[in-house]
Amino acid sequence: MTMNQENITPFNAEDVDWGELESIGILRDELEMAGELDTLLQGEKTGVISLSLVLLGVDVVLDATLQLVRRENGEPLLEIIGIKPA
């Protein structure tokens, strides 16, 4: 049986805790509309995205890239990599 490499993603959308990400302001629908969901599920860094997050009750606005990586237990972990202003 031959598998099409283009259809294999390192992460499944169902494995991501979208409720947790939504609680800090990252929405699956917005990633999909921006064309970044597939990039994220491939384990690659997204393009620069403007985020408005709520972290520990503090509103944080920043430009960042996102990347899914695997924790030691195999679960996906979202890395938020802030971009320094020029």
Residue pairs with C-beta under 8 A, 6 or more apart in sequence:
9 38
9 41
9 42
9 43
10 41
10 42
10 43
10 68
10 70
11 40
11 41
11 42
11 43
11 68
11 76
12 41
13 28
13 37
13 41
15 75
15 76
16 28
16 68
16 76
16 78
18 28
21 27
21 28
21 78
22 28
23 54
24 53
24 54
24 55
25 51
25 52
25 53
25 54
26 51
26 53
26 66
26 78
28 37
31 37
31 40
31 46
31 49
31 66
34 47
34 49
36 46
36 47
36 49
36 66
39 45
39 46
39 47
40 46
40 66
40 67
40 68
41 68
43 67
43 68
43 69
44 67
45 65
45 66
45 67
45 81
46 65
46 66
46 67
47 65
48 63
48 64
48 65
48 83
49 63
49 64
49 65
49 66
50 61
50 62
50 63
51 60
51 61
51 62
51 63
51 64
51 80
52 59
52 60
52 61
53 59
53 60
53 61
53 62
53 80
54 60
62 82
62 83
63 82
63 83
63 85
64 80
64 81
64 82
64 83
65 81
65 83
66 78
66 79
66 80
66 81
67 78
67 79
67 81
68 76
68 77
68 78
68 79
69 76
69 77
69 79
70 76
70 77
71 77
